Amino acid sequence: MKYTTTAISLLLTALPCTAAEFFLKNDDKVVMMGDSITEQHLYSSYMEAWALTRFPAWDLKFFNVGIGGDNAGGGGGRFMRDVVGCGATAMTVNFGMNDCGGPGSNFDDPRYSGANKIKEFMTSMQKIADQAKAANIRVAWCTTTPAEVMDEGPSVLPYILNLEKFSGAVKEIAATNGNALFIDQFHPFVAAIDKARAANPKNRVGGGDVVHPGSPGQTLMAAEILKGMSFPTLVAAVEINATSRKVVRNKNCQIEGLKIAADGRTEFQQKDNALPFFPDGDAKNILLWVPLLEQMNAYHLKVSGLKPGQYEVRLGGMKVADYSASQLGAGVNLAAAALTAGPIADQVKAVWAAINAKNSYFHDRIFGGVLRAGGVPEFMGISPEQVEVKRMAVFNERMKKMPELFEAIRKTLVIHDHQVEIVPIQTR
């Protein structure tokens, strides 16, 4: 499977779409299965935050069941416990890194047995597919990410080419299992790596180690998976004509109390149906190579007919950006500015904190603390059956807290209106 720069550039373009096209649906319970890359709770949490902020009125529940060192065979073996046990209606499957094995010098080298590894991988993936069909669970089959070698030189080495072949196997599994969704995050990741190295051979994209992307790389993962799911990019769009003093267009939001002064000062109350999102911290380093923040968040403001000059945009009384009249007349994307300060930024931070609280509890107290906990030594006189009875009793007891944590997330997603001001900057 070869990739080209042209094909990759097309993959990196987020197209507008609707909720009806989005893979995830209201009332879904989404289980994200994978290996240690999934267990890091980065791309899975970013996906969760993007989906919830784009559809704050939906009832979406996410569960991460990634296990370090796991492979497709392990996923198939624990499917009933970890996927069906969470009541999944949809899931993502993200295996391949461990299935690929070590960095063989050549895929066809008998010492590597690449063909046998692929066959074993596809058999295991089909076992997951069969169980998902039986449980009526929709599956998004995701390729693994490439390894990002730390040495200077070529970004694509034999091991990465081996991983590419496993990506092809994922595509084949999706194609042979009905309407299952195939998502390629491998090639967009390679494209970002190549772009960074072309600028400077020392540049690295992922922010983690060779195998495990850090926040920047996992932001790219989350975005590419969501793009593959036809994630709607629109947050809200407002267009105002300052000359006629009218709202020309408002999409996915409501506008009230428009006032426009003689000097061009414009203000109104805006209530959105969605929120922008982008991970904070060093995740933003990915923006050096892929403009994901604006690709994933169309938060548009257009004000035509303003007098020439510079204008300050304030949200909830907080300055978030400066634009010229010509920029505002052409239209700007407020996503980055709105996430920097003000009421929208504050709300998104609250959503993110509630998501992390839920995910930490589930991982530490339920998935890791109960389901993956080891057995009891034989000398204690408790049979394996008794252990499982006790395990399920604790599981059921700790799961009682999950509705409270999901409700805490829901409360942070209640959107209120905020004041928008476009204020002329007086120059001396």
C-alpha positions in Angstrom: 0.0 0.0 0.0 1.7 3.2 -1.2 0.8 6.7 -0.2 1.3 9.9 -2.1 1.6 13.5 -1.0 -1.5 14.4 -3.0 -3.6 11.7 -1.5 -2.5 12.6 2.0 -3.3 16.3 1.5 -6.8 15.3 0.7 -7.1 13.2 3.8 -6.1 16.2 5.9 -8.9 18.4 4.6 -11.9 18.3 7.0 -15.1 18.5 5.0 -18.4 20.0 6.4 -20.9 17.3 7.3 -24.0 16.9 9.4 -25.0 15.0 12.5 -26.9 12.5 10.4 -23.6 11.5 8.7 -21.6 11.3 12.0 -20.7 7.7 13.0 -21.6 8.3 16.6 -25.3 8.8 17.5 -27.3 10.1 20.4 -27.5 7.6 23.3 -24.4 5.7 22.2 -22.2 3.9 24.6 -18.8 4.1 23.0 -16.0 1.6 23.9 -12.5 2.3 22.8 -10.4 -0.8 22.6 -6.7 -1.0 22.0 -3.2 -1.4 23.4 -1.0 0.9 25.5 -1.5 3.8 23.0 -5.2 3.7 23.8 -4.6 3.1 27.5 -2.8 6.4 27.7 -6.2 8.1 27.7 -5.1 10.8 25.4 -6.7 10.4 22.0 -9.7 8.7 23.5 -10.3 11.6 25.9 -9.7 14.2 23.1 -12.3 12.4 21.0 -14.7 12.3 23.8 -14.3 16.0 24.5 -14.7 16.9 20.8 -17.9 14.8 20.5 -19.5 16.0 23.7 -18.8 19.7 23.0 -20.1 19.4 19.5 -23.2 17.6 20.7 -23.8 18.9 24.2 -27.4 17.8 24.2 -26.6 14.2 23.3 -26.3 11.4 25.9 -22.9 10.0 24.9 -21.0 7.7 27.3 -17.3 6.8 26.6 -15.3 3.9 28.1 -11.6 3.3 27.5 -10.6 -0.4 27.7 -7.0 -0.1 26.3 -4.4 -2.4 27.8 -0.7 -2.0 27.5 1.0 -4.8 25.6 -2.3 -6.1 24.2 -3.0 -7.1 20.6 -5.9 -8.1 18.5 -5.9 -11.6 19.9 -6.2 -10.3 23.4 -9.0 -7.9 22.3 -11.0 -10.8 20.9 -10.5 -12.8 24.1 -11.8 -10.1 26.4 -14.5 -8.7 24.1 -17.5 -10.0 26.2 -16.0 -8.7 29.4 -14.8 -5.3 28.3 -17.1 -4.3 25.4 -20.4 -6.1 25.9 -19.9 -5.7 29.7 -20.0 -1.9 29.2 -23.2 -2.1 27.1 -21.4 -0.8 24.0 -23.5 0.3 21.0 -20.4 1.5 19.1 -16.7 1.0 19.4 -13.3 1.8 18.0 -10.7 -0.9 17.5 -7.0 0.2 17.5 -4.5 -2.6 17.2 -1.5 -3.4 15.1 1.6 -2.0 16.9 2.1 -5.1 19.1 0.7 -7.5 16.5 3.4 -6.3 14.1 6.0 -7.4 16.5 9.6 -6.3 16.3 11.3 -4.2 13.7 12.0 -6.9 11.1 14.5 -6.0 8.4 12.2 -7.2 5.7 8.6 -8.2 5.8 9.2 -11.3 3.7 12.3 -12.3 5.6 11.6 -15.8 7.1 13.2 -14.6 10.4 10.4 -12.1 10.7 7.5 -14.3 9.3 5.5 -11.2 8.3 3.0 -13.1 6.3 2.2 -15.4 9.3 1.8 -12.3 11.6 -0.6 -10.7 9.1 -2.7 -13.9 8.9 -2.8 -14.2 12.7 -3.7 -10.6 13.0 -6.6 -10.9 10.6 -7.9 -14.0 12.3 -8.0 -12.2 15.6 -9.6 -9.1 14.1 -12.3 -11.2 12.5 -13.0 -12.7 15.9 -13.7 -9.2 17.2 -15.8 -8.5 14.1 -17.9 -11.6 14.6 -18.6 -10.8 18.3 -19.4 -7.2 17.4 -22.0 -8.4 14.8 -23.5 -10.8 17.2 -23.9 -8.0 19.8 -25.1 -5.5 17.2 -22.2 -3.1 17.9 -21.1 -0.7 15.2 -17.3 -0.8 14.7 -14.8 1.8 13.5 -11.6 0.0 12.5 -8.6 2.2 13.0 -5.1 1.6 11.7 -2.3 2.0 14.2 -0.1 5.0 14.1 3.4 4.7 12.6 6.4 4.5 14.8 8.3 7.8 14.9 12.0 7.1 14.8 14.0 9.5 16.9 17.2 9.3 14.7 17.8 11.7 12.0 17.4 10.3 8.5 14.5 8.6 6.7 11.2 8.7 8.5 10.0 5.5 6.9 12.1 2.5 7.8 11.3 -1.3 7.4 9.4 -1.5 10.6 7.1 1.4 9.6 6.6 -0.3 6.2 5.6 -3.4 8.1 3.1 -1.4 10.1 1.7 0.0 6.8 1.0 -3.6 5.7 -1.0 -4.1 9.0 -2.9 -1.0 8.1 -3.9 -2.6 4.8 -5.1 -5.7 6.8 -7.3 -3.4 8.9 -8.8 -2.0 5.7 -9.5 -5.5 4.4 -11.2 -6.5 7.7 -13.5 -3.4 7.5 -14.3 -4.1 3.8 -15.2 -7.8 4.4 -17.5 -7.0 7.4 -20.5 -5.2 5.9 -20.8 -1.5 6.5 -18.0 -1.3 9.1 -16.0 1.9 9.0 -12.3 2.0 8.1 -10.2 4.9 9.4 -6.7 5.5 8.2 -4.7 7.5 10.8 -1.4 5.9 9.7 -0.8 7.9 6.5 -1.8 11.4 7.8 0.6 10.8 10.7 3.4 9.9 8.3 2.6 13.0 6.2 2.9 15.2 9.3 6.2 13.5 10.2 7.6 14.1 6.7 6.5 17.7 6.7 8.2 18.3 10.0 11.5 16.6 8.9 11.5 18.5 5.6 11.6 21.7 7.6 14.3 20.4 10.0 15.6 16.8 10.2 15.5 17.2 14.0 11.8 18.0 14.2 9.5 15.4 15.8 5.7 15.4 15.6 4.3 13.0 18.2 5.8 14.3 21.4 6.2 10.9 22.9 8.6 8.0 22.3 9.1 5.8 19.2 5.8 3.8 19.7 3.7 6.0 22.0 2.7 9.4 20.7 2.4 12.2 23.4 -0.2 14.8 23.4 0.6 16.4 20.0 0.5 13.0 18.2 -2.5 11.8 20.0 -4.4 15.0 19.1 -3.6 14.2 15.5 -4.9 10.7 16.1 -8.2 11.9 17.6 -8.8 14.4 14.8 -8.1 11.8 12.1 -10.4 9.3 13.7 -13.2 11.8 14.0 -12.7 13.0 10.5 -13.0 9.4 9.4 -16.3 9.3 11.3 -17.6 12.4 9.4 -17.4 14.6 12.4 -19.2 17.9 11.9 -16.8 20.8 12.0 -19.4 23.5 12.5 -19.6 25.1 15.9 -21.5 28.2 15.0 -21.6 30.9 12.3 -22.7 34.5 12.5 -22.8 37.1 9.8 -23.8 40.7 10.5 -24.1 43.7 8.1 -23.2 46.8 10.1 -24.6 49.1 7.4 -28.1 47.7 7.5 -27.7 46.8 11.2 -29.1 43.3 10.5 -28.1 39.7 11.3 -27.6 38.3 7.8 -27.0 34.7 8.9 -26.8 32.7 12.1 -26.2 29.0 12.0 -26.2 26.6 15.0 -26.7 29.6 17.3 -29.2 32.2 18.3 -28.6 36.0 18.2 -30.5 38.6 20.2 -30.2 42.3 21.1 -28.1 43.4 18.2 -26.8 47.0 18.6 -24.6 48.9 16.3 -23.3 52.4 17.1 -22.3 55.1 14.7 -18.6 54.4 15.3 -19.1 50.7 14.3 -19.2 49.3 17.9 -21.3 46.2 17.6 -22.7 44.1 20.4 -25.2 41.2 20.7 -26.0 38.2 22.8 -25.1 34.8 21.3 -26.2 31.4 22.5 -24.4 28.5 20.6 -25.6 25.0 20.2 -22.1 23.7 20.4 -18.6 24.5 21.8 -15.2 24.5 20.2 -12.5 22.2 21.6 -8.8 21.7 21.4 -6.5 20.1 23.9 -4.5 22.5 26.0 -0.8 22.4 26.8 1.9 20.9 24.5 -0.8 19.3 22.3 -0.8 22.6 20.5 2.7 21.7 19.1 0.9 19.7 16.4 -0.4 22.9 15.0 3.1 23.6 13.6 2.4 20.9 11.0 -1.4 20.4 10.8 -3.9 23.2 11.3 -6.2 20.9 13.3 -7.7 23.6 15.6 -9.4 25.4 12.7 -10.0 22.2 10.7 -12.0 20.8 13.6 -13.7 23.9 14.8 -15.5 26.2 12.4 -16.5 29.1 14.8 -17.2 31.8 12.3 -17.8 35.5 12.7 -18.3 37.9 9.8 -19.1 41.6 10.1 -19.4 43.5 6.9 -19.8 47.3 6.4 -17.5 48.4 9.3 -15.5 51.5 8.9 -11.8 50.9 8.1 -9.6 50.4 11.2 -8.8 47.8 13.9 -11.4 46.2 16.1 -11.2 44.4 19.4 -13.4 41.3 19.8 -14.6 40.6 23.3 -16.5 37.6 24.6 -18.3 38.0 27.9 -16.4 41.3 28.4 -13.0 39.6 27.9 -10.8 40.7 25.0 -9.9 37.6 22.9 -8.6 39.0 19.6 -7.9 42.0 17.4 -9.0 42.1 13.7 -9.0 44.7 11.0 -12.3 45.7 9.4 -11.3 43.9 6.2 -10.6 40.7 8.1 -13.9 40.9 9.8 -15.6 41.7 6.5 -14.0 38.6 5.0 -14.9 36.5 8.0 -12.7 35.0 10.8 -12.6 31.8 12.7 -12.9 32.6 16.4 -12.1 29.1 17.7 -8.5 29.7 18.8 -9.4 33.1 20.3 -12.5 31.8 22.1 -10.5 28.9 23.7 -7.9 31.3 25.0 -9.9 33.3 27.5 -13.5 34.2 28.4 -16.7 32.3 29.1 -16.2 29.7 26.3 -12.7 28.9 27.4 -13.8 28.6 31.0 -16.7 26.2 30.2 -14.5 24.0 28.0 -12.0 23.7 30.8 -14.8 22.6 33.2 -16.0 20.0 30.6 -12.4 18.7 30.3 -12.0 18.4 34.1 -15.2 16.5 34.4 -14.2 14.1 31.6 -10.9 13.4 33.2 -12.5 12.8 36.6 -14.8 10.2 35.0 -12.0 8.5 33.0 -9.6 8.4 36.0 -12.3 6.7 38.2 -13.2 4.2 35.6 -9.6 3.3 34.7 -8.3 3.2 38.3 -11.2 1.9 40.3 -13.1 -0.3 37.8 -11.2 -1.3 34.7 -7.8 -1.6 36.4 -8.9 -2.0 40.0 -11.5 -4.7 39.4 -11.7 -6.2 35.9 -8.0 -6.6 35.4 -7.1 -7.4 39.0 -5.3 -10.7 39.5 -6.8 -13.8 41.1 -6.5 -15.0 44.7 -3.7 -17.4 45.7 -4.8 -21.0 46.1 -3.7 -21.2 49.7 -6.3 -18.7 50.7 -9.0 -21.4 50.0 -11.1 -19.4 47.6 -12.1 -21.0 44.3 -11.8 -19.2 41.0 -15.6 -19.2 40.9 -15.8 -17.4 44.3 -13.3 -14.9 43.1 -15.4 -14.0 40.1 -18.5 -13.7 42.3 -16.7 -11.2 44.5 -15.2 -9.4 41.5 -18.6 -8.9 39.9 -20.1 -7.8 43.3 -17.3 -5.1 43.6 -17.7 -4.2 39.9 -21.4 -3.6 40.2 -20.9 -1.6 43.4 -18.3 0.7 41.9 -20.3 1.1 38.6 -23.0 2.8 40.7 -20.8 5.9 40.8 -20.6 6.2 37.0 -24.0 7.8 36.5 -22.9 10.5 38.9 -19.7 11.1 37.0 -21.6 11.2 33.6 -24.1 13.6 35.1 -21.3 15.9 36.3 -20.0 16.0 32.7 -23.6 16.7 31.4 -23.9 19.7 33.8 -20.8 21.3 32.4 -22.2 21.1 28.9 -25.2 23.3 29.5 -24.6 26.3 27.3 -25.6 29.8 28.3 -25.6 32.9 26.1 -22.6 35.3 26.2 -22.1 38.8 25.1 -20.1 39.5 21.9 -18.6 42.9 21.4 -16.7 44.2 18.3 -15.2 47.5 19.5 -13.2 50.0 17.4 -9.7 50.5 18.7 -9.0 54.2 19.1 -5.6 55.1 17.7 -3.7 58.3 18.6 
